[in-house]
Amino acid sequence: MNLKDEITSEKLFGVKLWITAGPREKFSAAEFSVLKKFLEDGGAILVMLREGGETRYGTNINFLLEEYGIVFNNDVNS
């Protein structure tokens, strides 16, 4: 899947693990629905983000992750 392609159920068909490393754009509501269904159907997701969290990278991945008790903090401890 291309980095700019919309995430759809067709593109995730047969996928066991979806990985995103440092997402730099906001996900749409439709993409979140697809990813949530993917998880409910037994798929796995690995999300990697560096210091600064969503604020630094301009993403909104916490919207999905919060439903599963996971959150990237936007603060950085020196």
C-alpha positions in Angstrom: 0.0 0.0 0.0 1.3 3.4 -0.9 1.9 5.8 2.0 -0.8 8.2 0.7 -3.4 5.6 -0.2 -6.6 5.5 1.7 -6.9 2.5 4.1 -9.8 0.3 2.9 -11.0 -3.2 3.9 -10.0 -4.4 0.4 -6.4 -3.3 0.9 -6.3 -5.1 4.2 -7.8 -8.3 2.9 -5.5 -11.2 3.8 -3.3 -8.9 6.0 -2.5 -10.2 9.5 -0.4 -7.2 10.8 -0.8 -3.5 9.8 2.3 -1.4 10.7 2.5 2.4 10.7 5.7 4.0 11.7 5.5 7.8 12.4 2.2 8.6 10.6 2.3 12.2 9.5 -1.2 12.8 8.4 -4.6 12.6 9.9 -6.7 9.5 9.4 -10.3 9.8 8.2 -13.3 8.5 10.1 -13.7 5.9 7.4 -10.2 4.7 7.8 -10.7 4.4 11.6 -13.8 2.3 11.0 -11.8 0.0 8.7 -9.0 -0.3 11.2 -11.4 -1.0 14.1 -13.1 -3.7 12.0 -9.7 -5.1 11.1 -8.9 -5.4 14.8 -12.3 -6.9 15.7 -11.7 -9.5 13.0 -8.4 -10.7 14.5 -5.9 -8.4 12.8 -3.1 -6.8 14.7 -1.8 -3.2 14.5 1.7 -1.9 15.4 2.0 1.9 15.7 5.3 3.6 16.2 5.7 7.2 17.0 8.6 9.2 18.4 8.9 11.8 21.1 6.3 14.6 20.8 3.4 12.3 19.9 0.5 13.4 17.7 1.4 17.1 18.1 4.8 16.7 16.6 3.7 14.6 13.7 0.3 16.1 12.9 -1.6 12.8 13.2 -4.7 11.8 15.1 -3.9 8.1 15.7 -4.8 8.4 19.4 -8.5 8.6 18.4 -8.3 4.9 17.5 -5.8 3.8 20.2 -7.7 5.4 23.1 -10.5 2.8 22.6 -8.0 0.2 23.5 -6.4 2.0 26.5 -3.3 3.2 24.6 -2.2 6.8 24.1 0.9 8.5 22.8 1.8 11.4 25.0 2.5 14.8 23.4 4.9 15.8 26.2 8.6 15.0 26.3 10.7 14.6 29.5 14.3 15.9 29.2 
